[in-house]
Amino acid sequence: MINKVWLSVPKQFHWMKKDDGTLVMLIPGFPESETDSTCLPMQQAFALSLKRLYPQLEIIVLSFQYPYHTEKYTWFDIQVIPFSGRNKGWIKKLLLRKKIKTVLKEIHSTRTITGLLSFWCAECAMVGKSFADKYDIKHLCWISGQDARKKNYYVKKIEPRATELVALSDFLQQEFERNHSIRPEYIVPSGIDLNSLAEKDLRKDIDILGAGSLIPLKQYNIFLELIYEIKKTLPSIKVLLCGKGPEENNLKTQLNKLGLQNNVTLTGELPNTELVRLMRRSKLLLHTSSYEGLSGVCLEALHAGAHVISFCKAMDHSIENWHIVKDKEEMKQKALEILQNPAIEFKAVVPYTTDESAKKIMQLFTS
């Protein structure tokens, strides 16, 4: 019954009018409240920078799958319309897209749309491009990770133009071209929101931190194997692994088998503010993911004053205190080198900011 409300927008449904047009963001999920810091922190920070830098720009977020309700709400003066798709089957998806297009038509009939910004080259971009082409509206799709991989069947359905595609990193630009024979025209990295982070914690009492979804792609089994090897040299090493996911029970079993109960703590999922505090206390972030576009957690750790070691190189240029290694043995040696060096410097490094990202995206829409 609630879902039917989006098939026909009620007469009492009013949009807040702004002077600089309307930017519509299409995204799979969005925070359900202003206290929800765990849902897509990068996209949260980007939206906040947009609102701060362009106060007269109206921002409307259409959130396809999450939150799990269909009541319009305001998030830091940004209008959010959730559709509660819950990633259901294809018939439900067809109905979901119809509802979203109905709301897009209502926005278009009452507003001057500056542009449509789709997060990831998947369902959101398919809806966004279709609507943008029909009504001659500028559409951009921000490629952020696995949507650049060959198995992404949405790309053929979307048929994006190179000028519609924004890659998060050099690697994703190259990966998308290699897999789909289209080279994204633009690169706009994600960044750090310098306005939202707490003061620096001068303690460095956590040796190694891991943070992210506990899924096979992140290879946290290798993370624990590395800790086991490092412990042979540093027996009292202190490690935290933060996150939740389907691999949690397997990792607990592996942790016990390796005898790491006194060294490694699995914290579960933490609010982003708490995770950042732990980063500030950490010397090193080990990022064992087998595939990564431009990791937000790595950028946050660098700003928190931690060194980062990862397998994936996102940008063609080097980033200070971000060490790229080719295999597990090299990662172990680099970690020991950092942890055993009393002269190592732990300083804040900020390669990119969300303000820069917001300005670049708006330049693309207004140029």
N, C-alpha and C positions, 0 to 999 in steps of 0.2 A: 504493500500500500504506500509506504513512504517513497519507494523508488519512482512511482508514477509522477511525483512532483516535478521531476526534471524533464518529462516528456512535454509538459506545457508549463512555462514559467508563470507563476501567479501574478496577478496584476499588482499585488502589494509588494512585489519583489523590487526593491529600489537599489540602484547602483550609486556609489559615491562618485560624484563628478569631480574630475581634476582638470587642470589647465593644459598639461603636456601630453595628452593622449593616454591610451591604455595599453599596457603590455600584458599579454596573456601567457602565463607559463603552464605548460602541460607536463605533468610529472606523475610517475607511478604512485608515489607516496609523499606525504607531507606531515609535519608535526601536528598532533591532535590538539596541542595547547602550547602556550608560551613557555611552559616548564618542561616540555618534551625535547630534551637535548640529544637523544640517541638516534632519532630518525633523520638520516641524511644530513649530517652536520655541515658538509660542504655547501649543499644547496641552501640550507638555512642561512649560513653566513653570507652567501652571495645575495640572497633576497634582502637581507638586512642592509647590506652595502647599497644595493639599488635604492631602497627606500630612503636611506640617509643622504645619498648623493643627489637623488632626483625626487625631492619631496612633492613636487607637483605632478609627478607621474603616477597614474593609477595602476596598481599591480593587482591582477586577479589570477589566482592559482586554481587550476582545475586538476584535482588529485584523483587519479583513476582508481586505485586499488585500496588505499589506506588514507585516512582513518575509516573505521568500520561503522560509519553512519553517513547519512545524507543531509545533515543540517548545516547550512551555510554558517560560517563563523569568521571572526576577525583575528588575525595573528599579527601583532605589532603593526596595526594599521594597514595590513594587507588582507584583502578579501580572499577567503579560501572556500571553494565549493568541492566537497568530497563526494565521490560516487560509490564508494564501498564495493568496488568490483571483486575484491577478495580472490583475484586470480582464478575465477571459475571457468568452466568449459566454454567451447566456442560459441554456442548459442547465447549464453549469458554475455559473452564479449561483444557479440553483434548488437545486442540490446543496449549494452553499456555505451558503445560508440554512438548509437543513435541518440541516446540521452545527452551525451557530451556535445554532439553537433547541434542539438536543439538549443542548448545553453549558449554555444558559440554564436548561433544565429541571433539570439536575443542580445548578446553583447554587441555584435556587429551592427544591429539595427539601432542601438541607442548610444554608441560610442564611436570615436575615431580610434581604431586599433593601430597602434604604432607597429606592432609586430607580434608574431607568435613564436615563443621559444620552447622547443620540445627537448626534454631531457631524455636522451639516448635514442639511438636510431632503431626504434622498435615500435610498439603500439602507439605511443604518444606521438611520435613523428609521423606515423601513417595517418592518424586523424588530423594532425596539424597541417601537414602538407596538402592533403586532400582539400581541406577547408580553405587554406591560403590560396591555392591555385584557382579554386572556384570563384573566390571573391577578390582576387588580385591583392592579397596582403603579403607582406614580407614574412618569410618563415625561416628560422634558423634551427638547426638540430645540433645539440652539443654532444658529441661522441665522447663517452667517459670511461670506457673499459671494454667489457666483453662484447659490446655491440659492434666492435671492430673486427671480431673474429669471423672466420669463414662460415661457421655454422649458423650465423644470424640470417635466417630466411626472410626476415622483414625487409632487408635491403632491396631485394628484387621486387617486392610488392610496392615499396615506397618510390623507387626509381628517383633518388635524390639527385639534384644537380650539385656540382662541386661547390658552387657559390652559396649553397644552403648549409654546407657542412662546416662545423667548427670542431676541431679535434682538441682534446684536453692537453695533448703532449705531442712532441715530435714522433715518439714511438707509435702513437695511435694514428697519426696521419699516414705514416709509412705502412702500418699494419692494415689499415682500411684500404689503402690503394692496392696493396699486395693481394688482399683477399677479394676485393670487389671491383677492382679496376677503375676506381674513382678516387682521385686525390682531393681530400678536403681542402678547400681554399684557405681556411684560416686556422690558426692555432691560438687558443686562449687558455692558459693554464689556470687551474684553481689556485686558491691562495689562503692566506691567514687573515682572519678578521682581527686587526690590531685593536679594535675598540671593545672586544668582548672578553679578553683573556685576563686572568688574575695576575697579581704581582708575582715576580720571580721568587721561587723557593731556593734558597742557597744550599740546602741540604742535598747531598747526592748519596743517599743511603740505600738505593736500589741499584744493583749492578746491571741487570738486564730486564727489559720490558718487552712483552709481546702484546699486540692489541689488534683485534679484528674478529670477523665472523669465524667461528670454528667450523670451517668447511674444508673439503679436500684440497681445493685450489690454493688455500693458504699454507698448506704443508706444515702444520704445527707438529706433526709426527717428527719431521726433520728438526724443528725447533727444539723438541725435547731431547732428541739424539745429540744435538749440539751441546745442550746444557750438560748432559751426561759426560761428554768428552771434556768440556771446559772444567767441570768439577774435579777432574783428575789433577788439574794444575791448581785450581782455586777451590778447595774443599768447602769453604763456607759461603760460596757464592749465593747471593739473594736474587730471586727471579720472580716476577709476576707475569701471569698470562691472563689478559683481560678479554672477555668476549663470551658469546654463547653461540650454540649451533649444533648441528647433528653429530659432530665429531666429539662432543664433550665426553661422553662415556668412554669412548675408545682412548682418548687422551688421558683420562683418569687411570684407566687400566695400564697404559704404557708408563705413566709416571710412577705408579707403584712397582711395576716390574723393574724399572731402572733404579729404584731406590732413591727417588728425588723428593720424597715427601717433606724433608726438612729444608729443601732448597727452593722448591717451586710452589707457588700458591696460585690456584685457579680462582679468580675473583668473580667470575660470571660477568654479565653485562653491567656496565657502570654508566651513570650520566656523563655526558661529555665533559662537563666541568670537573668532575672528580678524576676522570681519565687524564685530563691536562695537568691536574695537580700531581698525579703520579709521574707523569712525564718529567715534570720539573725536578722530581727527586731521583730520576733515573740517569745513569751514565750512558746507557746504550739501548737503542731499539733494534732488535733483530726482526727483520721483515723477510720471512721465508717464502712468500707467495711465488708461485710459478708463473704468474701473469699479472700485470698491473699497468694501468694507464698512467696515472700520476697519483700516488697514494696520499690521501689527505692526512692519514695518521702519521706518515713520515714527515710531512710538512709541519704538522703540529709538534712533533718530537724535536725537530730541528729548532723551531722557535722556542721550545722549552729548554734548550741548552743541551740536549742529548745528541750524541753521535748516532748515525743511522747506518746499518749495513743491510743491503738487499741484493737479490739476484737480478732484478729488472732495472734497466736504465731507461727512465722515462724521457729525458731530454738529451739532445745531442751534446750539449755542453755539460761540463762538470758543475756540481753544486757543492759548496763548501760543507764539510763534515758529513756528507752523504757518500758512503763508500760502496762501490759496486764490485761484487765478486762473482766468479764464474761457477763455483761449486761449494759444497759443504765444507770441505777441508780448508779452502781459502777463507770462508766465512769464520770458521773456528780460529784460524790464525790471526785474522784481523781483529776479532773480538778480544783475544788474549793480548794482542799488542796494545789495544786501547785501555783495557782494564788494568794492565800491569805497568802502565806508564804514569808515574806520579806527577809528571809535568804536563799531562794532557789538558788542554783547555776546553772547558764546557761553556760555550757562549751562545747567545741567541743568534740564529741564522734565519733570515726571512727572504727566500728567493722571490716569492710572489705574494701579493695581497689580494683580498677580495675586492677592495676598492678598485684596483687596477683591472681585475676581471670585469667588474660591472661597467667601468668606463669603456673598455674595449667592445663589450657586447653592445652597449648603447650606440657606440660609434658605427658599428656594423648596421644597426637598424636605421640610423638617421643619415648615413652617408648616401 
